[in-house]
Amino acid sequence: MEKIVVGVDGSEHSAVALRWAAREAELHGAELVAVLVWDLFNQRHADGSRRFDPEYDATKADAALLASLEAALGAEAAQKVTRRPVCDVPAPGLLEAAQEADLLVVGARGLGGFKGLLLGSVSQQCLHHAPGPIAIVRTTAAGEATGRPDGRPERIVAGVDGSEPSRAALRWALREGAKRDAVVQAVHVWEVPVIYGPVGIGFPYDTGPIEDASRKLLDDVVDKAVAETGETGVTVERTLLSGGVATTVLEVADGADLLVVGRRGLGGFQRLLLGSVSEHVARHAPCPVVVIPTEAA
């Protein structure tokens, strides 16, 4: 990983995302690029205010960006971050800035939108259209900490369903696990097939073959990912569960430091930009979540 782009808008969410991105850049020795997108009606000033200034320009946007960096990271660390004020609409501006980045980092919700939304419109647009991996970081995310205070290794959960995006997600998680000295938990969820028939008539069947096939798939995916990445020193836990995919993955991710999933799994219509499981997980993840798009896979 050589370049990480993070969206900054002065909100608490973007400050948390910025600190998370700074740690990620330090782990990988990557350049951190902070992007503040502004236009005529979206102006942030160095004093923290949002007011209209007919003479607002890139210089004033850069001053506001520097102030946000210093508030979130401290003056010394802020000087190590590349600043890029961009005149555009927020989502397209961020996406354009992330074209050559290895990772785009955004807060779960910015300054706009309704308070009850779990994922802001800008974050959601970036999630659907990011050209590469995207990390969504929440205000209450454990990712603010640099390691666990109790000394236990960090835990990275990777959702695996056998699709190429999920395989890419596991490879990404393994490389990240090596950087963090973390345990990678590969999770595969299988669902009991539904058999329809007359009311009151049961259809008993043996789920053993389904579970056996699911275990074989999980083992094959993990073994291949370890071989492809060469990360043989990373501890990998293989978790096989049955139930609803999104709900089960989120339950496993409770207390984790990072969740990694592919943008679209095996289900869904080909025209969809984001699978239902990926979107549900991104909206409700209890920790920072990285989504790997099909293109990156």
C-alpha positions as a LaTeX table, in Angstrom:
\begin{tabular}{lrrr}
\hline
Residue & $x$ (\AA) & $y$ (\AA) & $z$ (\AA) \\
\hline
Met1 & 0.00 & 0.00 & 0.00 \\
Glu2 & 1.56 & 3.26 & $-1.17$ \\
Lys3 & $-1.18$ & 5.90 & $-1.02$ \\
Ile4 & $-4.21$ & 6.34 & 1.26 \\
Val5 & $-6.80$ & 9.04 & 0.59 \\
Val6 & $-9.05$ & 10.22 & 3.43 \\
Gly7 & $-12.02$ & 12.56 & 3.18 \\
Val8 & $-11.99$ & 15.47 & 5.64 \\
Asp9 & $-14.93$ & 17.81 & 6.25 \\
Gly10 & $-14.37$ & 18.98 & 9.81 \\
Ser11 & $-16.95$ & 16.65 & 11.34 \\
Glu12 & $-16.32$ & 14.31 & 14.26 \\
His13 & $-16.79$ & 11.36 & 11.91 \\
Ser14 & $-14.10$ & 12.58 & 9.52 \\
Ala15 & $-11.72$ & 13.26 & 12.43 \\
Val16 & $-12.06$ & 9.64 & 13.57 \\
Ala17 & $-11.57$ & 8.46 & 9.98 \\
Leu18 & $-8.51$ & 10.69 & 9.68 \\
Arg19 & $-6.88$ & 9.25 & 12.80 \\
Trp20 & $-7.65$ & 5.72 & 11.60 \\
Ala21 & $-6.16$ & 6.51 & 8.18 \\
Ala22 & $-3.06$ & 8.05 & 9.77 \\
Arg23 & $-2.40$ & 4.86 & 11.71 \\
Glu24 & $-2.98$ & 2.79 & 8.58 \\
Ala25 & $-0.53$ & 4.95 & 6.62 \\
Glu26 & 2.06 & 4.55 & 9.38 \\
Leu27 & 1.64 & 0.77 & 9.42 \\
His28 & 2.17 & 0.53 & 5.67 \\
Gly29 & 4.67 & 3.36 & 5.22 \\
Ala30 & 2.17 & 4.93 & 2.81 \\
Glu31 & 1.55 & 8.53 & 1.78 \\
Leu32 & $-1.55$ & 9.94 & 3.45 \\
Val33 & $-3.53$ & 12.40 & 1.34 \\
Ala34 & $-6.28$ & 14.40 & 3.07 \\
Val35 & $-8.96$ & 15.73 & 0.74 \\
Leu36 & $-11.37$ & 18.55 & 1.54 \\
Val37 & $-14.01$ & 19.01 & $-1.15$ \\
Trp38 & $-15.56$ & 22.45 & $-1.41$ \\
Asp39 & $-17.73$ & 24.46 & $-3.76$ \\
Leu40 & $-19.60$ & 27.76 & $-3.77$ \\
Phe41 & $-22.20$ & 26.57 & $-1.27$ \\
Asn42 & $-20.01$ & 24.22 & 0.77 \\
Gln43 & $-17.31$ & 26.30 & 2.42 \\
Arg44 & $-15.47$ & 25.42 & 5.59 \\
His45 & $-13.16$ & 27.96 & 7.25 \\
Ala46 & $-10.06$ & 27.61 & 9.40 \\
Asp47 & $-11.97$ & 28.82 & 12.48 \\
Gly48 & $-14.34$ & 25.86 & 12.13 \\
Ser49 & $-17.27$ & 27.87 & 10.84 \\
Arg50 & $-19.33$ & 27.18 & 7.74 \\
Arg51 & $-20.35$ & 30.45 & 6.13 \\
Phe52 & $-20.60$ & 31.84 & 2.63 \\
Asp53 & $-17.63$ & 33.88 & 1.40 \\
Pro54 & $-17.80$ & 35.17 & $-2.20$ \\
Glu55 & $-13.98$ & 35.25 & $-2.25$ \\
Tyr56 & $-13.53$ & 31.72 & $-0.94$ \\
Asp57 & $-10.87$ & 29.85 & $-2.91$ \\
Ala58 & $-8.42$ & 26.94 & $-2.74$ \\
Thr59 & $-6.11$ & 28.87 & $-0.40$ \\
Lys60 & $-8.84$ & 29.32 & 2.20 \\
Ala61 & $-9.94$ & 25.71 & 1.73 \\
Asp62 & $-6.36$ & 24.58 & 2.34 \\
Ala63 & $-6.20$ & 26.64 & 5.54 \\
Ala64 & $-9.41$ & 24.99 & 6.75 \\
Leu65 & $-8.02$ & 21.57 & 5.86 \\
Leu66 & $-4.81$ & 22.24 & 7.78 \\
Ala67 & $-6.80$ & 23.36 & 10.82 \\
Ser68 & $-8.81$ & 20.11 & 10.72 \\
Leu69 & $-5.62$ & 18.06 & 10.45 \\
Glu70 & $-4.01$ & 19.84 & 13.39 \\
Ala71 & $-7.14$ & 19.43 & 15.52 \\
Ala72 & $-7.35$ & 15.70 & 14.81 \\
Leu73 & $-3.66$ & 14.72 & 14.67 \\
Gly74 & $-1.66$ & 17.50 & 16.29 \\
Ala75 & 0.49 & 20.14 & 14.58 \\
Glu76 & 3.55 & 17.95 & 14.05 \\
Ala77 & 1.69 & 14.99 & 12.57 \\
Ala78 & $-0.44$ & 17.29 & 10.43 \\
Gln79 & 2.66 & 18.50 & 8.58 \\
Lys80 & 3.33 & 14.94 & 7.37 \\
Val81 & $-0.02$ & 14.72 & 5.60 \\
Thr82 & $-0.41$ & 15.76 & 1.97 \\
Arg83 & $-3.26$ & 18.29 & 1.69 \\
Arg84 & $-5.52$ & 18.45 & $-1.33$ \\
Pro85 & $-8.42$ & 20.94 & $-1.42$ \\
Val86 & $-10.72$ & 20.04 & $-4.31$ \\
Cys87 & $-13.44$ & 22.23 & $-5.84$ \\
Asp88 & $-16.22$ & 19.78 & $-6.67$ \\
Val89 & $-19.31$ & 18.05 & $-5.32$ \\
Pro90 & $-18.27$ & 15.93 & $-2.27$ \\
Ala91 & $-18.68$ & 12.34 & $-3.53$ \\
Pro92 & $-17.37$ & 12.85 & $-7.08$ \\
Gly93 & $-14.49$ & 14.93 & $-5.73$ \\
Leu94 & $-13.44$ & 12.19 & $-3.30$ \\
Leu95 & $-13.83$ & 9.45 & $-5.90$ \\
Glu96 & $-11.73$ & 11.36 & $-8.41$ \\
Ala97 & $-9.00$ & 11.97 & $-5.81$ \\
Ala98 & $-8.99$ & 8.25 & $-4.97$ \\
Gln99 & $-8.45$ & 7.06 & $-8.55$ \\
Glu100 & $-4.79$ & 6.22 & $-7.97$ \\
Ala101 & $-5.07$ & 5.41 & $-4.25$ \\
Asp102 & $-4.71$ & 1.98 & $-2.67$ \\
Leu103 & $-7.38$ & 2.79 & $-0.08$ \\
Leu104 & $-10.09$ & 5.43 & 0.34 \\
Val105 & $-11.11$ & 6.20 & 3.93 \\
Val106 & $-14.33$ & 8.00 & 4.87 \\
Gly107 & $-16.30$ & 8.59 & 8.03 \\
Ala108 & $-19.63$ & 6.84 & 8.36 \\
Arg109 & $-21.46$ & 10.16 & 8.21 \\
Gly110 & $-20.34$ & 13.72 & 7.57 \\
Leu111 & $-21.85$ & 17.06 & 8.50 \\
Gly112 & $-24.89$ & 16.69 & 6.30 \\
Gly113 & $-27.86$ & 14.31 & 6.37 \\
Phe114 & $-30.35$ & 13.23 & 9.00 \\
Lys115 & $-29.09$ & 12.35 & 12.46 \\
Gly116 & $-30.68$ & 8.91 & 12.37 \\
Leu117 & $-28.87$ & 7.70 & 9.27 \\
Leu118 & $-26.22$ & 5.05 & 9.84 \\
Leu119 & $-24.41$ & 5.89 & 6.62 \\
Gly120 & $-24.28$ & 9.37 & 5.09 \\
Ser121 & $-25.07$ & 10.00 & 1.43 \\
Val122 & $-21.45$ & 10.83 & 0.57 \\
Ser123 & $-20.15$ & 7.71 & 2.32 \\
Gln124 & $-22.78$ & 5.60 & 0.60 \\
Gln125 & $-22.00$ & 6.98 & $-2.86$ \\
Cys126 & $-18.30$ & 6.35 & $-2.30$ \\
Leu127 & $-19.08$ & 2.84 & $-1.08$ \\
His128 & $-20.97$ & 2.05 & $-4.28$ \\
His129 & $-18.54$ & 3.63 & $-6.72$ \\
Ala130 & $-15.04$ & 3.59 & $-5.16$ \\
Pro131 & $-12.48$ & 2.43 & $-7.74$ \\
Gly132 & $-10.57$ & 0.46 & $-5.11$ \\
Pro133 & $-10.85$ & $-0.70$ & $-1.50$ \\
Ile134 & $-12.78$ & 1.67 & 0.75 \\
Ala135 & $-12.74$ & 1.84 & 4.55 \\
Ile136 & $-15.75$ & 3.21 & 6.44 \\
Val137 & $-14.90$ & 4.25 & 9.99 \\
Arg138 & $-17.46$ & 5.01 & 12.69 \\
Thr139 & $-17.17$ & 7.46 & 15.56 \\
Thr140 & $-17.33$ & 4.72 & 18.18 \\
Ala141 & $-14.95$ & 2.44 & 16.28 \\
Ala142 & $-12.29$ & 0.53 & 18.17 \\
Gly143 & $-9.97$ & 1.48 & 15.33 \\
Glu144 & $-9.17$ & 4.73 & 17.17 \\
Ala145 & $-6.94$ & 2.71 & 19.49 \\
Thr146 & $-3.46$ & 1.67 & 18.42 \\
Gly147 & $-3.67$ & $-1.93$ & 19.53 \\
Arg148 & $-5.59$ & $-3.49$ & 22.37 \\
Pro149 & $-4.89$ & $-2.18$ & 25.89 \\
Asp150 & $-5.13$ & $-5.68$ & 27.36 \\
Gly151 & $-2.23$ & $-6.87$ & 25.21 \\
Arg152 & $-4.29$ & $-9.36$ & 23.20 \\
Pro153 & $-3.69$ & $-9.35$ & 19.43 \\
Glu154 & $-6.10$ & $-7.47$ & 17.22 \\
Arg155 & $-8.78$ & $-9.44$ & 15.39 \\
Ile156 & $-9.66$ & $-8.96$ & 11.72 \\
Val157 & $-12.83$ & $-10.66$ & 10.47 \\
Ala158 & $-13.11$ & $-11.53$ & 6.77 \\
Gly159 & $-16.37$ & $-12.67$ & 5.21 \\
Val160 & $-15.87$ & $-15.57$ & 2.79 \\
Asp161 & $-18.51$ & $-16.90$ & 0.39 \\
Gly162 & $-16.35$ & $-18.33$ & $-2.38$ \\
Ser163 & $-16.83$ & $-15.39$ & $-4.78$ \\
Glu164 & $-13.78$ & $-13.64$ & $-6.20$ \\
Pro165 & $-14.48$ & $-10.40$ & $-4.29$ \\
Ser166 & $-14.61$ & $-12.34$ & $-1.02$ \\
Arg167 & $-11.37$ & $-14.14$ & $-1.90$ \\
Ala168 & $-9.78$ & $-10.75$ & $-2.56$ \\
Ala169 & $-11.15$ & $-9.55$ & 0.80 \\
Leu170 & $-9.46$ & $-12.46$ & 2.56 \\
Arg171 & $-6.17$ & $-11.77$ & 0.79 \\
Trp172 & $-6.43$ & $-8.12$ & 1.85 \\
Ala173 & $-7.21$ & $-9.18$ & 5.43 \\
Leu174 & $-4.19$ & $-11.50$ & 5.53 \\
Arg175 & $-1.82$ & $-8.74$ & 4.39 \\
Glu176 & $-3.37$ & $-6.36$ & 6.90 \\
Gly177 & $-3.09$ & $-9.00$ & 9.61 \\
Ala178 & 0.62 & $-9.32$ & 8.93 \\
Lys179 & 1.06 & $-5.55$ & 9.35 \\
Arg180 & $-0.93$ & $-5.45$ & 12.57 \\
Asp181 & 0.29 & $-8.78$ & 13.95 \\
Ala182 & $-3.41$ & $-9.63$ & 14.18 \\
Val183 & $-5.47$ & $-12.79$ & 14.12 \\
Val184 & $-7.52$ & $-13.15$ & 10.94 \\
Gln185 & $-10.89$ & $-14.84$ & 11.39 \\
Ala186 & $-12.25$ & $-16.19$ & 8.11 \\
Val187 & $-16.03$ & $-16.62$ & 8.39 \\
His188 & $-18.23$ & $-18.62$ & 6.04 \\
Val189 & $-21.97$ & $-18.73$ & 6.66 \\
Trp190 & $-24.16$ & $-21.36$ & 5.08 \\
Glu191 & $-27.93$ & $-21.18$ & 4.96 \\
Val192 & $-30.43$ & $-24.01$ & 5.35 \\
Pro193 & $-32.31$ & $-24.34$ & 2.04 \\
Val194 & $-36.02$ & $-23.64$ & 2.13 \\
Ile195 & $-38.33$ & $-26.37$ & 0.85 \\
Tyr196 & $-41.91$ & $-25.39$ & 0.11 \\
Gly197 & $-44.84$ & $-27.76$ & 0.30 \\
Pro198 & $-48.42$ & $-28.13$ & 1.53 \\
Val199 & $-49.18$ & $-26.44$ & 4.84 \\
Gly200 & $-48.51$ & $-28.68$ & 7.80 \\
Ile201 & $-46.29$ & $-31.13$ & 5.91 \\
Gly202 & $-42.64$ & $-31.23$ & 6.91 \\
Phe203 & $-39.74$ & $-32.21$ & 4.71 \\
Pro204 & $-36.92$ & $-33.52$ & 6.90 \\
Tyr205 & $-33.53$ & $-33.64$ & 5.22 \\
Asp206 & $-29.92$ & $-34.06$ & 6.17 \\
Thr207 & $-27.92$ & $-30.81$ & 6.27 \\
Gly208 & $-24.68$ & $-32.71$ & 6.85 \\
Pro209 & $-23.61$ & $-32.67$ & 3.18 \\
Ile210 & $-24.24$ & $-28.92$ & 3.01 \\
Glu211 & $-22.10$ & $-28.30$ & 6.07 \\
Asp212 & $-19.36$ & $-30.61$ & 4.77 \\
Ala213 & $-19.30$ & $-28.83$ & 1.42 \\
Ser214 & $-19.22$ & $-25.45$ & 3.16 \\
Arg215 & $-16.30$ & $-26.51$ & 5.34 \\
Lys216 & $-14.40$ & $-27.72$ & 2.27 \\
Leu217 & $-15.06$ & $-24.41$ & 0.51 \\
Leu218 & $-13.80$ & $-22.45$ & 3.52 \\
Asp219 & $-10.67$ & $-24.57$ & 3.82 \\
Asp220 & $-9.93$ & $-24.31$ & 0.11 \\
Val221 & $-10.39$ & $-20.52$ & 0.07 \\
Val222 & $-8.21$ & $-19.99$ & 3.15 \\
Asp223 & $-5.44$ & $-22.33$ & 1.97 \\
Lys224 & $-5.33$ & $-20.71$ & $-1.45$ \\
Ala225 & $-5.32$ & $-17.17$ & $-0.03$ \\
Val226 & $-2.44$ & $-17.99$ & 2.33 \\
Ala227 & $-0.48$ & $-19.52$ & $-0.55$ \\
Glu228 & $-1.14$ & $-16.56$ & $-2.85$ \\
Thr229 & $-0.19$ & $-13.91$ & $-0.29$ \\
Gly230 & 2.66 & $-15.85$ & 1.30 \\
Glu231 & 1.44 & $-14.69$ & 4.73 \\
Thr232 & 2.10 & $-18.04$ & 6.39 \\
Gly233 & 2.96 & $-16.38$ & 9.70 \\
Val234 & $-0.54$ & $-14.95$ & 10.21 \\
Thr235 & $-2.79$ & $-16.87$ & 12.58 \\
Val236 & $-6.01$ & $-17.75$ & 10.74 \\
Glu237 & $-9.12$ & $-18.92$ & 12.55 \\
Arg238 & $-11.71$ & $-20.70$ & 10.39 \\
Thr239 & $-15.30$ & $-20.12$ & 11.49 \\
Leu240 & $-18.17$ & $-22.02$ & 9.90 \\
Leu241 & $-21.70$ & $-21.04$ & 10.92 \\
Ser242 & $-25.25$ & $-21.38$ & 9.67 \\
Gly243 & $-27.85$ & $-18.63$ & 9.60 \\
Gly244 & $-28.52$ & $-15.35$ & 7.86 \\
Val245 & $-25.29$ & $-14.25$ & 6.21 \\
Ala246 & $-25.22$ & $-10.51$ & 7.02 \\
Thr247 & $-26.58$ & $-10.92$ & 10.56 \\
Thr248 & $-24.17$ & $-13.73$ & 11.40 \\
Val249 & $-21.12$ & $-11.91$ & 10.02 \\
Leu250 & $-22.02$ & $-8.82$ & 12.05 \\
Glu251 & $-22.39$ & $-10.93$ & 15.20 \\
Val252 & $-18.93$ & $-12.42$ & 14.66 \\
Ala253 & $-17.50$ & $-8.94$ & 14.06 \\
Asp254 & $-18.75$ & $-7.67$ & 17.43 \\
Gly255 & $-15.61$ & $-6.73$ & 19.36 \\
Ala256 & $-13.36$ & $-7.09$ & 16.30 \\
Asp257 & $-10.91$ & $-4.39$ & 15.22 \\
Leu258 & $-11.70$ & $-4.60$ & 11.52 \\
Leu259 & $-14.19$ & $-6.30$ & 9.18 \\
Val260 & $-13.32$ & $-6.97$ & 5.54 \\
Val261 & $-15.85$ & $-8.02$ & 2.89 \\
Gly262 & $-16.14$ & $-8.12$ & $-0.89$ \\
Arg263 & $-18.36$ & $-5.55$ & $-2.55$ \\
Arg264 & $-20.63$ & $-8.16$ & $-4.11$ \\
Gly265 & $-20.97$ & $-11.85$ & $-3.35$ \\
Leu266 & $-22.39$ & $-14.73$ & $-5.33$ \\
Gly267 & $-26.01$ & $-13.58$ & $-5.08$ \\
Gly268 & $-27.83$ & $-10.60$ & $-6.53$ \\
Phe269 & $-28.38$ & $-9.24$ & $-10.02$ \\
Gln270 & $-25.32$ & $-8.54$ & $-12.14$ \\
Arg271 & $-26.30$ & $-4.90$ & $-12.61$ \\
Leu272 & $-26.19$ & $-4.15$ & $-8.89$ \\
Leu273 & $-23.16$ & $-2.15$ & $-7.80$ \\
Leu274 & $-23.31$ & $-3.44$ & $-4.25$ \\
Gly275 & $-24.66$ & $-6.72$ & $-2.95$ \\
Ser276 & $-27.30$ & $-6.72$ & $-0.22$ \\
Val277 & $-24.99$ & $-8.45$ & 2.26 \\
Ser278 & $-22.13$ & $-6.01$ & 1.61 \\
Glu279 & $-24.36$ & $-2.97$ & 1.99 \\
His280 & $-26.04$ & $-4.27$ & 5.15 \\
Val281 & $-22.65$ & $-5.01$ & 6.70 \\
Ala282 & $-21.27$ & $-1.60$ & 5.72 \\
Arg283 & $-24.28$ & 0.13 & 7.28 \\
His284 & $-24.28$ & $-1.78$ & 10.56 \\
Ala285 & $-20.70$ & $-2.94$ & 11.18 \\
Pro286 & $-19.70$ & $-2.45$ & 14.85 \\
Cys287 & $-16.10$ & $-1.71$ & 13.81 \\
Pro288 & $-14.27$ & $-0.18$ & 10.85 \\
Val289 & $-15.19$ & $-2.04$ & 7.67 \\
Val290 & $-13.17$ & $-2.35$ & 4.45 \\
Val291 & $-15.07$ & $-3.24$ & 1.29 \\
Ile292 & $-13.15$ & $-4.68$ & $-1.65$ \\
Pro293 & $-14.78$ & $-3.98$ & $-5.04$ \\
Thr294 & $-15.06$ & $-6.46$ & $-7.87$ \\
Glu295 & $-12.70$ & $-4.40$ & $-10.01$ \\
Ala296 & $-9.94$ & $-4.58$ & $-7.40$ \\
Ala297 & $-10.53$ & $-8.31$ & $-7.07$ \\
\hline
\end{tabular}
